């Protein structure tokens, strides 16, 4: 590949980070992953990414833009990070400008939930939709919203923070707010939900992986914890179904690990809570991209932001897909 075929992506997580080089058709051609060690703060994390970026660019010529997927809150339009709770020290960090200065390339910074939604819209479970939502269902809980083919943002590029919405009078305390969606439906909240519901059984947080193991072994309390997480996730889905009428709500990360039965519990809770007409037209799905989703999220964000303001977004994406398919045929021919 040559010319402007390639995009450099950075997926920034609280636990791990990854840098990828990918084609505009969504083919990852190189990838490097490392522990985030987020307690080091932004300067060290940015410096480490730049080292990986230099290695990748030496090996792969033709990188023309950079996409970043990172948790909020943030000003996604200007690419300024505004104190995400899982990234200590990222206080008003002008990430887009810093990377553009260092790399000499245009940089797009996007909220991770919106970036994942765009990847699923382009290549996964939300393809062909005009209205869609994505729930991160990861260590934290975030939501990306697509309304009439455009990512929903507030003034100043503000991203929706659905996980912070309180849905219960009490519950695990996550980011200083008991009873919020994230305290029931994010990985950190679910680990705290176990001792909250069954203090006599669990004397501290229980990782979701362990809860899955216990549930699969027939443990009643672990089964109840995960069922409550599904119910609350379904409530969040019902809220969006009634307000925005999305065609699909895509569940990321932990949803696939919790399994089809858990996803069905989310679906059933959404159907109980939402208006019947909304429940009938809103599909619940797990991420279609699977393990590729995090890598492709910054790539999709870059494609969307570079092209969607110039042309209808679906046309931009269709052109990218068609171009890539044509190149595949030419290579094989």
PyMOL commands that set and color helices and strands:
alter all, ss='L'
color gray80, all
select helices_A, chain A and resi 38-40+42-59+95-103+112-123+155-157+162-164+181-185+187-197+208-216+220-244+254-258+260-273+276-281+290-307+313-332
alter helices_A, ss='H'
color red, helices_A
select strands_A, chain A and resi 6-12+16-23+28-35+63-70+74-75+80-82+91-94+106-111+132-135+143-147+150-151+173-174+177-178+248-251+283-286
alter strands_A, ss='S'
color yellow, strands_A
deselect
rebuild
show_as cartoon
